[in-house]
């Protein structure tokens, strides 16, 4: 089955509510968080409450076909999707009617401010559509950013870089300190501090991450920030660029797993160390025979030679003594 057909086949299984990643009110595909911060965020009551409130806003009431040109988008509210998620949602929207209308705030002279449904609006535009089903909700202004923040920017599937951007924006908009944000969100101060380590990266590296937010986690970012502080900013920028390039190549199957430039290699590179090398592959085993019978097998891996005897009459201890004498003799020859 072709990729496009496969995406369409999956369409019926995808929740059109792109701002509700965990599927509020419906069974969700379990998606365990990969990082400790992600696991903590998934447990936040405010996050779940925000999803429930947005789901309620999208239900009921009179929906209307709204000109996309009249919709105002606010930076920072859109939940980024991985390439696979985006392709599958696009196939869904192309093949199915919109189940969840987007939510906009009451009209102003400039238009309708978009509250939820950013990915749906973007993909409708890509599909060449000029109108989208929308409901107008009069959400209290002081609740708009908080709901959007917890629903989109603390989603477990969100990359650490986007969580950092959301936290930074929330700190600035609400005039909070990190301890205040910890109290408001329920996140530990250590989690917030770790995510804020992206602040220590060079501006050029942050620009690369803006376009490739999935390539670097907060733990590696903390180490790269230390390298930048130590005067290796150029190496940090180059390491982040290599991560982005490797991620792009791996998604197109141009790289093997061993060839990929990983976070570990990025940290080593930025620290001025040689990047970790892959463990040498084992050579083909050498089979030693006594006549037609198999006597032993020699396996070479890196700096190790392993001898496994097949003949039950062989005495490993005696052979070990012979190997020792042989090695000593060879050392004498090489030293001469």
Phi, psi and omega per residue, in radians:
X1 nan 2.343 -3.124
X2 -1.197 2.838 -3.137
X3 -1.049 -0.779 -3.113
X4 -1.112 -0.726 3.123
X5 -1.173 -0.640 3.135
X6 -1.135 -0.690 3.123
X7 -1.129 -0.724 3.127
X8 -1.139 -0.659 -3.138
X9 -1.101 -0.533 3.139
X10 -1.436 -0.196 -2.990
X11 -0.952 -0.746 -3.070
X12 -1.167 -0.275 -3.092
X13 -1.655 -0.068 -3.034
X14 -1.722 2.389 3.084
X15 -1.342 2.138 -3.134
X16 -1.233 -0.200 3.099
X17 -1.403 1.465 -3.038
X18 -1.161 -0.288 3.090
X19 -1.563 0.045 -3.129
X20 -2.102 1.216 -2.998
X21 -1.060 -0.458 -3.115
X22 -1.690 0.052 3.061
X23 1.210 1.190 3.140
X24 -1.114 2.282 3.063
X25 1.438 -0.111 3.117
X26 -2.363 2.718 3.112
X27 -1.025 2.339 -3.118
X28 -1.927 2.613 3.035
X29 -1.225 2.222 -3.092
X30 -1.164 2.308 -3.053
X31 -2.388 1.415 -3.024
X32 -1.090 2.435 3.125
X33 -1.223 2.500 -3.099
X34 -1.492 -0.394 -3.062
X35 -2.064 2.788 3.083
X36 -1.039 -0.744 3.077
X37 -1.019 -0.709 -3.138
X38 -1.100 -0.688 3.134
X39 -1.140 -0.698 3.116
X40 -1.138 -0.766 -3.092
X41 -1.135 -0.607 -3.122
X42 -1.120 -0.393 -3.086
X43 -1.616 -0.060 -3.042
X44 -1.226 2.217 3.115
X45 -1.094 -0.642 -3.133
X46 -1.127 -0.613 3.127
X47 -1.115 -0.833 -3.134
X48 -1.164 -0.665 3.102
X49 -1.092 -0.724 -3.133
X50 -1.094 -0.739 3.122
X51 -1.098 -0.729 -3.131
X52 -1.130 -0.697 -3.132
X53 -1.173 -0.699 3.118
X54 -1.168 -0.694 3.107
X55 -1.072 -0.663 3.126
X56 -1.178 -0.659 3.131
X57 -1.116 -0.537 -3.092
X58 -1.436 -0.167 -3.124
X59 -1.731 2.677 3.030
X60 1.174 3.129 -3.140
X61 1.303 3.081 -3.118
X62 -1.669 2.072 3.085
X63 -1.584 2.593 -3.136
X64 -2.321 2.734 3.047
X65 -1.410 1.965 -3.053
X66 -1.884 2.375 3.061
X67 -1.115 2.190 -3.137
X68 -1.068 -0.510 -3.141
X69 -1.130 -0.313 -3.135
X70 -1.626 0.010 -3.091
X71 -1.638 2.264 3.133
X72 -1.788 2.175 3.131
X73 -1.761 2.420 -3.110
X74 -1.893 2.215 -3.121
X75 -1.050 2.439 3.067
X76 1.720 -0.168 -3.103
X77 -1.672 -0.220 -3.045
X78 -1.475 2.277 3.073
X79 -1.429 2.050 -3.141
X80 -1.203 2.504 3.116
X81 -1.935 2.590 3.015
X82 -1.201 2.814 3.118
X83 -0.935 -0.669 -3.139
X84 -1.194 -0.797 3.121
X85 -1.055 -0.738 -3.110
X86 -1.140 -0.757 -3.135
X87 -1.117 -0.698 -3.111
X88 -1.239 -0.682 3.100
X89 -1.150 -0.685 3.128
X90 -1.096 -0.749 3.109
X91 -1.094 -0.654 3.116
X92 -1.100 -0.868 -3.114
X93 -1.119 -0.547 3.134
X94 -1.282 -0.533 -3.029
X95 -1.730 -0.269 -3.018
X96 -2.296 2.690 3.033
X97 -1.200 2.706 -3.116
X98 -1.284 1.997 -3.118
X99 -1.424 -0.753 -3.116
X100 -1.801 1.877 3.072
X101 -1.080 2.657 3.021
X102 -1.303 2.785 -3.123
X103 -1.944 2.233 3.086
X104 -2.140 2.761 3.091
X105 -1.526 2.842 -3.115
X106 -0.899 2.574 -3.050
X107 -1.113 2.481 3.013
X108 -2.166 3.025 3.111
X109 -0.980 -0.495 -3.132
X110 -1.408 -0.424 -3.117
X111 2.433 -2.722 -3.127
X112 -1.859 2.065 3.114
X113 -1.277 2.242 -3.108
X114 -1.390 2.210 3.129
X115 -1.701 -0.936 3.094
X116 -2.402 2.578 3.141
X117 1.946 0.442 -3.067
X118 -1.069 -0.747 -3.135
X119 -1.195 -0.644 3.110
X120 -1.097 -0.742 3.136
X121 -1.141 -0.781 3.138
X122 -1.030 -0.802 -3.081
X123 -1.257 -0.562 3.038
X124 -1.062 -0.711 3.100
X125 -1.105 -0.752 3.115
X126 -1.080 -0.553 3.133
X127 -1.433 0.032 3.081
X128 1.432 0.284 -3.140
X129 -1.611 2.543 -3.080
X130 -1.851 -0.200 -3.141
X131 -2.257 2.700 3.103
X132 -2.535 2.573 3.132
X133 -1.223 2.230 -3.077
X134 -2.475 2.643 3.009
X135 -2.079 2.507 3.124
X136 -1.707 2.234 3.140
X137 -2.271 2.327 3.130
X138 -1.565 1.389 -3.122
X139 -1.464 2.275 3.114
X140 -0.919 2.327 -3.056
X141 -0.948 -0.694 -3.105
X142 -1.266 -0.167 3.112
X143 -1.712 -0.341 -3.038
X144 -1.021 -0.975 -3.060
X145 -1.194 -0.636 -3.133
X146 -1.131 -0.799 3.122
X147 -1.100 -0.798 3.137
X148 -1.091 -0.687 -3.133
X149 -1.059 -0.923 -3.083
X150 -1.281 -0.550 -3.103
X151 -1.331 -0.677 -3.052
X152 -1.782 -0.795 -2.957
X153 -1.535 -0.059 3.023
X154 -2.076 0.316 3.097
X155 -1.112 2.391 -3.096
X156 -1.003 -0.532 -3.105
X157 -1.430 -0.096 -3.083
X158 -1.287 2.390 3.114
X159 -1.163 2.669 -3.094
X160 -0.994 -0.614 -3.112
X161 -1.091 -0.707 3.130
X162 -1.245 -0.568 3.056
X163 -1.120 -0.717 3.089
X164 -1.039 -0.800 3.141
X165 -1.085 -0.692 3.125
X166 -1.150 -0.755 3.111
X167 -1.097 -0.760 -3.127
X168 -1.092 -0.744 3.123
X169 -1.124 -0.727 -3.133
X170 -1.130 -0.704 3.107
X171 -1.053 -0.735 -3.106
X172 -1.273 -0.792 -3.055
X173 -1.175 -0.694 -3.069
X174 -1.637 -0.065 -3.123
X175 1.125 0.618 -3.090
X176 -1.665 2.772 2.920
X177 -1.741 2.908 -3.082
X178 -1.026 -0.653 -3.141
X179 -1.156 -0.592 3.118
X180 -1.220 -0.708 3.125
X181 -1.140 -0.630 3.092
X182 -1.079 -0.749 3.139
X183 -1.170 -0.682 -3.108
X184 -1.212 -0.721 -3.021
X185 -1.597 -0.430 -3.047
X186 1.534 -0.020 3.090
X187 -1.332 2.656 3.078
X188 -1.277 2.655 3.107
X189 -1.106 -0.551 3.135
X190 -1.180 -0.641 3.101
X191 -1.133 -0.811 3.130
X192 -1.100 -0.744 -3.136
X193 -1.081 -0.718 -3.130
X194 -1.144 -0.748 3.131
X195 -1.155 -0.539 -3.122
X196 -1.346 -0.037 3.118
X197 -1.138 -0.336 3.074
X198 -1.042 -0.418 3.123
X199 -1.014 -0.466 -3.081
X200 -1.479 -0.009 3.141
X201 -1.474 2.635 3.094
X202 -1.049 2.649 -3.107
X203 -0.995 -0.667 -3.119
X204 -1.140 -0.631 3.106
X205 -1.172 -0.691 3.111
X206 -1.120 -0.601 3.104
X207 -1.127 -0.708 3.100
X208 -1.127 -0.737 -3.123
X209 -1.189 -0.484 3.092
X210 -1.023 -0.647 3.139
X211 -1.585 -0.297 -3.093
X212 -2.373 1.115 -2.984
X213 -1.212 -0.278 -3.059
X214 -1.508 -0.116 -2.940
X215 -1.485 -0.264 -3.049
X216 -2.388 2.198 3.093
X217 -1.589 2.985 -3.036
X218 -1.205 -0.570 -3.135
X219 -1.136 -0.804 3.103
X220 -1.189 -0.627 3.121
X221 -1.068 -0.652 3.124
X222 -1.089 -0.717 3.131
X223 -1.226 -0.663 3.102
X224 -1.191 -0.598 3.097
X225 -1.116 -0.654 3.097
X226 -1.146 -0.670 3.116
X227 -1.134 -0.708 3.109
X228 -1.106 -0.730 3.136
X229 -1.119 -0.487 -3.135
X230 -1.464 0.101 3.070
X231 1.687 0.250 -3.110
X232 -1.943 0.706 -3.096
X233 -1.033 -0.690 -3.123
X234 -1.094 -0.702 3.110
X235 -1.177 -0.624 3.122
X236 -1.110 -0.803 3.134
X237 -1.073 -0.773 3.138
X238 -1.114 -0.669 3.130
X239 -1.116 -0.736 3.137
X240 -1.169 -0.675 3.087
X241 -1.099 -0.713 3.121
X242 -1.121 -0.661 3.102
X243 -1.084 -0.780 -3.134
X244 -1.131 -0.735 -3.138
X245 -1.150 -0.738 3.140
X246 -1.130 -0.693 3.119
X247 -1.103 -0.713 3.127
X248 -1.134 -0.733 -3.128
X249 -1.206 -0.683 -3.108
X250 -1.174 -0.584 -3.139
X251 -1.209 -0.380 3.115
X252 -1.800 0.270 3.055
X253 1.079 0.503 3.122
X254 -1.568 -0.186 -3.122
X255 -2.192 2.551 3.000
X256 -1.452 2.896 -3.109
X257 -1.044 -0.682 -3.106
X258 -1.197 -0.454 -3.087
X259 -1.481 -0.256 -3.039
X260 -1.149 2.513 3.099
X261 -1.527 1.812 -3.025
X262 -1.582 2.999 3.071
X263 -1.029 -0.692 3.127
X264 -1.054 -0.769 3.127
X265 -1.185 -0.610 3.126
X266 -1.112 -0.759 3.136
X267 -1.122 -0.753 3.128
X268 -1.109 -0.741 -3.137
X269 -1.089 -0.826 -3.105
X270 -1.220 -0.393 3.137
X271 -1.502 -0.022 3.127
X272 1.456 0.176 3.110
X273 -1.697 2.767 3.046
X274 -1.174 2.327 -3.115
X275 -1.097 2.539 -3.119
X276 -0.965 2.372 3.119
X277 -1.692 2.660 3.129
X278 -1.205 2.572 3.100
X279 -1.063 2.298 -3.116
X280 -0.991 2.405 3.118
X281 -1.248 2.547 3.126
X282 -1.204 2.446 3.065
X283 -1.331 2.945 3.079
X284 -1.107 2.305 3.138
X285 -1.023 2.553 3.093
X286 -1.738 2.155 -3.132
X287 -1.733 2.173 3.102
X288 -1.842 2.205 -3.091
X289 -1.983 2.663 3.000
X290 -1.974 1.627 -2.991
X291 1.295 -2.178 3.108
X292 -1.674 -0.141 -3.096
X293 -1.559 2.492 3.111
X294 -1.314 2.185 -3.094
X295 -1.750 -0.787 -3.106
X296 -2.799 2.850 3.091
X297 -2.208 2.272 3.113
X298 -1.883 2.227 3.123
X299 -2.111 2.262 3.141
X300 -1.938 2.166 3.067
X301 -2.434 1.938 -3.138
X302 1.083 -2.139 -3.132
X303 -1.733 0.366 -3.128
X304 -2.063 2.470 3.016
X305 -2.166 2.118 -3.120
X306 -1.941 2.306 3.104
X307 -1.994 2.138 3.115
X308 -2.080 2.039 -3.083
X309 -1.447 2.342 3.076
X310 -1.705 -0.499 -3.128
X311 -1.400 2.040 -3.101
X312 -1.114 -0.295 -3.124
X313 -1.452 -0.181 -3.127
X314 -1.243 2.484 3.116
X315 -1.852 1.843 -3.123
X316 -0.971 -0.665 -3.115
X317 -1.117 -0.726 -3.138
X318 -1.167 -0.709 3.127
X319 -1.184 -0.610 3.102
X320 -1.071 -0.710 3.109
X321 -1.127 -0.713 3.117
X322 -1.136 -0.714 3.109
X323 -1.076 -0.713 -3.131
X324 -1.077 -0.808 3.130
X325 -1.103 -0.677 -3.135
X326 -1.131 -0.793 -3.131
X327 -1.095 -0.711 3.134
X328 -1.111 -0.713 3.129
X329 -1.137 -0.719 -3.138
X330 -1.175 -0.620 3.104
X331 -1.123 -0.713 3.099
X332 -1.076 -0.736 -3.125
X333 -1.100 -0.762 -3.081
X334 -1.227 -0.447 -3.130
X335 -1.456 -0.283 -3.060
X336 -1.269 nan nan
